[in-house]
Amino acid sequence: MKIVRVTWNDALAVAMWCKHSEPMAAQVCVTVGFLVAEDDQHVMVAATVSDDEYIAAMQIPRGMIRAMDEIA
């Protein structure tokens, strides 16, 4: 199973008063893990895998992915 590093743009939620003039900053994240599934729309990366199961997975929309590199 491939181990990948995915660099992706995250969504940001703000729950406080903000000035209209305050600039927005990109929320760039890096996720490293086992590539357990992928299709045209998403990739799924898990922290832990066994022979036939995985846990602690993150599904990332492809439109948010900046780069995905195989590291092992």
C-alpha positions in Angstrom: 0.0 0.0 0.0 1.3 3.4 -0.9 2.2 6.0 1.7 1.6 9.5 0.4 2.0 13.2 1.5 -0.9 15.3 0.4 -0.6 19.1 0.4 -4.1 20.6 0.2 -6.1 23.8 0.8 -8.4 23.5 3.8 -11.7 25.4 4.3 -11.7 27.9 7.2 -14.5 28.7 9.5 -14.3 31.8 11.7 -16.7 32.2 14.7 -15.8 35.7 15.8 -16.2 39.3 14.7 -13.8 40.3 11.9 -13.0 43.5 10.1 -13.9 43.5 6.4 -10.4 44.9 5.7 -8.6 41.9 7.3 -7.0 39.8 4.6 -7.9 36.1 4.3 -5.0 33.7 4.5 -4.8 30.3 2.8 -5.1 27.4 5.1 -2.6 25.0 3.6 -2.4 21.5 5.3 -0.2 18.5 4.8 -1.5 15.0 5.5 0.7 11.9 5.5 -0.7 8.4 5.5 -1.7 5.3 3.7 -3.6 5.8 0.4 -6.6 3.5 1.0 -8.9 4.8 -1.8 -9.1 7.3 -4.6 -11.4 8.1 -7.5 -12.0 11.1 -9.8 -13.5 13.2 -6.9 -11.5 12.3 -3.8 -8.5 10.6 -2.2 -8.7 8.9 1.2 -5.6 8.7 3.4 -5.6 6.7 6.7 -3.3 6.8 9.7 -3.4 3.1 10.4 -4.1 0.0 8.3 -4.4 -3.8 8.9 -4.8 -6.6 6.4 -8.4 -5.6 5.5 -9.3 -2.5 7.6 -8.2 1.0 8.2 -8.9 3.7 10.8 -8.5 7.5 11.3 -9.1 8.3 7.6 -9.4 11.6 5.9 -11.3 12.0 2.6 -9.9 15.0 0.7 -11.6 16.5 -2.4 -9.3 16.5 -5.4 -10.2 20.1 -6.1 -8.5 21.1 -2.8 -5.3 19.1 -3.5 -2.2 21.1 -4.4 0.2 18.1 -4.6 0.3 14.4 -3.8 3.6 12.7 -3.6 4.3 9.0 -2.9 6.9 8.7 -0.1 7.0 4.9 0.3 
